[in-house]
């Protein structure tokens, strides 16, 4: 019989696994977009101006940063739990 999983740890593990999948997708797709840009623009016309893949990197990168924070920094304890513990200590 399989031991029961701790629900809180299971949710944290799922968020972290989801972040890792998103990070791998980000790396592969961004690299692919840079190759497309280089093949169509950079190779023939030089490297002047702002390359369009940078906007995709920035937008998706910001979203990935929020997902990272949620998976690793924001998952330790809930703010409500922290306030409850603080109030409990003050009594």
C-alpha positions in Angstrom: 0.0 0.0 0.0 1.4 3.4 -1.0 1.8 6.0 1.8 -0.4 9.0 1.5 1.2 12.2 0.1 1.4 15.4 2.0 -1.0 17.7 0.1 1.1 20.8 0.6 4.3 19.2 -0.5 2.6 17.6 -3.5 1.3 21.1 -4.6 4.8 22.5 -4.2 6.3 19.6 -6.2 3.7 20.1 -9.0 4.4 23.9 -9.2 8.2 23.2 -9.4 7.8 20.5 -12.1 5.6 22.9 -14.1 8.2 25.6 -13.8 10.9 23.3 -15.1 8.8 22.2 -18.1 8.1 25.9 -18.8 11.8 26.8 -18.6 12.8 24.0 -21.0 10.1 25.1 -23.5 11.3 28.7 -23.1 14.9 27.8 -23.8 14.1 25.7 -26.9 11.6 28.1 -28.4 13.6 31.2 -27.8 16.7 29.6 -29.4 14.5 28.6 -32.3 13.2 32.2 -32.7 16.8 33.6 -32.6 17.8 31.1 -35.4 14.8 32.2 -37.5 15.7 35.8 -37.0 19.4 35.2 -37.8 18.5 33.2 -40.9 16.1 35.7 -42.3 17.5 39.1 -41.1 20.8 39.1 -39.3 22.8 37.0 -41.8 21.9 39.1 -44.8 21.3 42.6 -43.5 23.7 42.9 -40.6 22.9 43.4 -37.0 21.4 46.9 -36.8 18.2 47.8 -35.1 16.4 45.8 -32.4 15.9 42.2 -33.2 12.3 41.1 -32.8 13.0 37.9 -30.7 14.0 40.2 -27.8 10.4 41.2 -27.2 9.3 37.6 -27.0 12.2 36.9 -24.6 11.2 39.8 -22.4 7.5 39.1 -22.2 7.8 35.4 -21.7 10.8 35.9 -19.4 8.7 38.1 -17.1 6.0 35.5 -16.9 8.6 32.8 -16.2 10.0 35.0 -13.4 6.6 35.1 -11.7 6.2 31.3 -12.2 9.7 30.8 -10.6 8.8 33.0 -7.6 5.5 31.1 -7.1 7.3 27.7 -7.4 10.3 28.3 -5.2 10.0 31.5 -3.1 6.3 31.8 -2.6 5.7 28.1 -1.7 7.3 27.9 1.7 4.5 29.3 3.8 1.3 31.1 3.2 1.2 34.7 4.3 -2.0 33.9 6.3 -0.1 31.2 8.2 2.8 33.5 9.0 0.4 36.2 10.4 -1.4 33.5 12.4 1.9 32.3 13.9 2.9 35.9 14.7 -0.3 36.6 16.5 -0.1 33.3 18.3 3.4 34.2 19.6 2.2 37.7 20.7 -0.5 36.3 23.0 
